[in-house]
Amino acid sequence: DTAVSQTPKYLVTQMGNDKSIKCEQNLGHDTMYWYKQDSKKFLKIMFSYNNKELIINETVPNRFSPKSPDKAHLNLHINSLELGDSAVYFCASSPGLPAVLYEQYFGPGTRLTVT
Amino acid sequence: AQSVAQPEDQVNVAEGNPLTVKCTYSVSGNPYLFWYVQYPNRGLQFLLKYITGDNLVKGSYGFEAEFNKSQTSFHLKKPSALVSDSALYFCAVRDIGARGGATNKLIFGTGTLLAVQP
């Protein structure tokens, strides 16, 4: 069984569109994250939720909006997509807080290409 | 600001030889340090972490890392490399907030590509 799953795996869309990426974890973890990995493989955190509460909100455009309907799911919605949004987006989870004491489990990634 | 540096974009090693992937850090307070590995087209996988205690930390797949406070380093090592170890390796450090308190964020290095030749 996949521990952290993301859908879709690939997403190709045009500028200006709105898209969502879904993430689910079946590990029973309390904390979930969204990361962005750019073309140079640089990895940076975007958001984190703990038990559906937003605990990390990095400086990202407000076109990006995370939503956590329950602690097993964390979705990422992106409005008005731009070319610079092209990247691989990773979802991750960890058992609890403080999150940095626990290893994070990453999903397989969603490769977003904006044309 | 907290940071980690991985000075080598790529490390090449022959199978069976020892490998080292370098990481240096700059933090205020006690560092919490991590190594993750990313295989092609996959998400990151945890290898090991240093929080406190023994400076030599053992992790998954035969990897270990040595915490060196005086040199502010946390190099990843393995005695005998395998072709299957070829991957992208990330060092990470816990971030410290503006007021000096710990945050729940990790700051990742730029990654080092390890290529093990048969």
Boltz contact constraints between the chains, C-beta under 6 A:
constraints:
  - contact:
      token1: [A, 41]
      token2: [B, 111]
      max_distance: 6.0
  - contact:
      token1: [A, 43]
      token2: [B, 108]
      max_distance: 6.0
  - contact:
      token1: [A, 45]
      token2: [B, 105]
      max_distance: 6.0
  - contact:
      token1: [A, 55]
      token2: [B, 104]
      max_distance: 6.0
  - contact:
      token1: [A, 56]
      token2: [B, 104]
      max_distance: 6.0
  - contact:
      token1: [A, 56]
      token2: [B, 105]
      max_distance: 6.0
  - contact:
      token1: [A, 90]
      token2: [B, 43]
      max_distance: 6.0
  - contact:
      token1: [A, 98]
      token2: [B, 104]
      max_distance: 6.0
  - contact:
      token1: [A, 99]
      token2: [B, 104]
      max_distance: 6.0
  - contact:
      token1: [A, 100]
      token2: [B, 32]
      max_distance: 6.0
  - contact:
      token1: [A, 100]
      token2: [B, 94]
      max_distance: 6.0
  - contact:
      token1: [A, 100]
      token2: [B, 104]
      max_distance: 6.0
  - contact:
      token1: [A, 103]
      token2: [B, 46]
      max_distance: 6.0
  - contact:
      token1: [A, 106]
      token2: [B, 43]
      max_distance: 6.0
  - contact:
      token1: [A, 106]
      token2: [B, 44]
      max_distance: 6.0
  - contact:
      token1: [A, 107]
      token2: [B, 43]
      max_distance: 6.0
  - contact:
      token1: [A, 108]
      token2: [B, 43]
      max_distance: 6.0
  - contact:
      token1: [A, 109]
      token2: [B, 43]
      max_distance: 6.0
